[in-house]
Amino acid sequence: MITKTTEAAFRILAHLLTRTETGPISVQSLAEELGGSPTYLAKVANHLVRGGILASKRGMQGGLDLTRTARAVPLLKVVEVCQGLPAAAYCDSKITSKTRVCAYHQVMSDLHNAFIEILGTKTIGDLGKCPVGTGHNGALLEGCRMNHTD
């Protein structure tokens, strides 16, 4: 349900939340630190800028930074600006208040509702609560996508 673009957006946001440096970061530096293509990360960052989550500054001291209100933005907004909201129709049934749906439709509907609820209540700030690449016990997460470069 999460595209690679949205996952890259989460990686960018988590990185910006946990940086020790202050001020904007260039796309080139971001790509070097995250281990990705500068062109692709610029495309992803552009979604976040248009969505009002990241600020973009031009010039020698320019780059990307979180907006002042970014930490309070629900993760669902990130999904929405990067890939749109997932569709909720899972079978060919015409759903009305009197329609009995198939079991598959009900399971997928429940999954969709959980997805919306969880990402609607978690915020970008929550991405920074556990340092990138470490578990709750402080141990390094070797296989964590958020931790290693591609």
C-alpha positions as CSV (number, residue, x, y, z in Angstrom):
1,M,0.0,0.0,0.0
2,I,3.0,2.3,0.3
3,T,4.9,3.1,-2.9
4,K,8.6,3.5,-3.2
5,T,8.1,7.3,-3.5
6,T,6.2,7.5,-0.2
7,E,8.9,5.3,1.5
8,A,11.6,7.6,0.1
9,A,9.6,10.6,1.5
10,F,9.5,8.9,4.9
11,R,13.2,8.4,4.8
12,I,13.8,12.0,3.9
13,L,11.6,13.2,6.7
14,A,13.2,10.9,9.3
15,H,16.6,12.0,8.2
16,L,15.7,15.7,8.5
17,L,14.2,15.1,11.9
18,T,17.3,13.4,13.3
19,R,20.0,15.6,11.7
20,T,22.4,17.3,14.1
21,E,23.1,20.2,11.7
22,T,20.7,23.0,11.5
23,G,19.5,24.8,8.4
24,P,18.6,23.6,4.9
25,I,20.3,20.6,3.3
26,S,21.0,20.4,-0.4
27,V,19.5,17.6,-2.5
28,Q,23.0,16.5,-3.4
29,S,24.0,16.2,0.3
30,L,20.7,14.5,1.1
31,A,21.3,11.9,-1.7
32,E,24.9,11.3,-0.4
33,E,23.7,10.8,3.2
34,L,20.7,8.6,2.3
35,G,22.4,6.8,-0.6
36,G,20.0,7.6,-3.4
37,S,19.7,9.3,-6.7
38,P,19.7,13.1,-6.4
39,T,17.3,13.3,-9.3
40,Y,14.8,10.9,-7.7
41,L,15.1,12.4,-4.2
42,A,14.6,15.9,-5.8
43,K,11.4,14.6,-7.4
44,V,10.2,13.1,-4.0
45,A,11.1,16.3,-2.2
46,N,9.2,18.3,-4.7
47,H,6.0,16.4,-3.7
48,L,6.7,17.3,-0.1
49,V,7.4,21.0,-0.9
50,R,4.1,21.2,-3.0
51,G,2.3,19.6,0.0
52,G,3.6,22.2,2.4
53,I,5.7,19.7,4.4
54,L,9.2,20.8,3.3
55,A,10.5,24.3,2.6
56,S,12.8,24.9,-0.3
57,K,15.3,27.7,-0.5
58,R,17.4,28.6,-3.5
59,G,20.9,29.9,-3.6
60,M,24.3,29.0,-2.0
61,Q,22.8,28.6,1.5
62,G,19.7,27.0,0.1
63,G,18.3,23.5,0.2
64,L,15.5,21.6,1.9
65,D,14.2,21.9,5.5
66,L,11.1,20.9,7.4
67,T,8.4,23.6,7.6
68,R,7.7,24.9,11.1
69,T,4.5,22.9,11.3
70,A,5.8,19.7,9.7
71,R,6.2,17.7,12.9
72,A,2.5,17.9,13.5
73,V,1.5,16.8,10.0
74,P,-0.1,13.3,9.9
75,L,1.7,10.6,8.0
76,L,-1.5,10.2,6.0
77,K,-0.8,13.6,4.5
78,V,2.6,12.4,3.3
79,V,1.0,9.4,1.6
80,E,-1.6,11.7,0.1
81,V,0.9,14.1,-1.5
82,C,3.2,11.3,-2.7
83,Q,0.8,8.7,-4.1
84,G,-2.8,9.8,-3.4
85,L,-5.1,8.0,-0.9
86,P,-5.5,4.3,-1.6
87,A,-8.8,3.3,-3.1
88,A,-11.2,1.4,-0.9
89,A,-13.2,-0.7,-3.5
90,Y,-11.9,-4.3,-3.6
91,C,-14.5,-6.2,-5.6
92,D,-17.1,-5.6,-8.3
93,S,-20.0,-5.4,-5.8
94,K,-22.1,-2.2,-6.0
95,I,-22.1,-1.3,-2.3
96,T,-25.2,0.1,-0.8
97,S,-26.5,0.1,2.8
98,K,-28.4,-3.2,2.0
99,T,-25.6,-5.0,0.2
100,R,-23.9,-7.9,1.8
101,V,-20.3,-7.9,0.7
102,C,-17.9,-10.8,0.1
103,A,-15.5,-11.9,2.8
104,Y,-12.5,-10.6,0.8
105,H,-14.1,-7.2,0.5
106,Q,-14.7,-7.0,4.2
107,V,-11.1,-8.0,5.0
108,M,-9.7,-5.4,2.5
109,S,-12.1,-2.8,3.9
110,D,-10.9,-3.4,7.4
111,L,-7.3,-3.2,6.2
112,H,-8.0,0.1,4.4
113,N,-9.7,1.5,7.5
114,A,-6.7,0.5,9.8
115,F,-4.3,2.0,7.3
116,I,-6.2,5.3,7.3
117,E,-6.6,5.3,11.1
118,I,-3.0,4.5,11.9
119,L,-1.4,6.9,9.4
120,G,-4.0,9.6,10.3
121,T,-3.0,9.5,14.0
122,K,0.8,9.2,13.7
123,T,2.7,12.3,12.7
124,I,5.9,13.2,11.0
125,G,7.3,14.0,14.4
126,D,6.7,10.4,15.4
127,L,9.3,9.4,12.8
128,G,12.0,11.1,15.0
129,K,11.0,9.5,18.3
130,C,13.2,6.4,17.7
131,P,16.5,7.4,16.2
132,V,16.9,6.3,12.6
133,G,18.4,2.9,12.4
134,T,18.0,1.9,16.1
135,G,15.4,-0.1,17.8
136,H,13.6,0.7,21.1
137,N,16.5,-1.0,23.0
138,G,19.1,1.2,21.2
139,A,20.5,-1.7,19.1
140,L,21.4,-0.9,15.5
141,L,18.9,-2.3,13.0
142,E,21.1,-3.7,10.4
143,G,18.3,-4.5,8.0
144,C,16.3,-1.4,8.5
145,R,15.6,0.5,5.2
146,M,15.7,3.7,7.1
147,N,19.3,3.0,8.2
148,H,21.3,1.9,5.3
149,T,22.1,3.3,1.9
150,D,21.0,1.7,-1.3
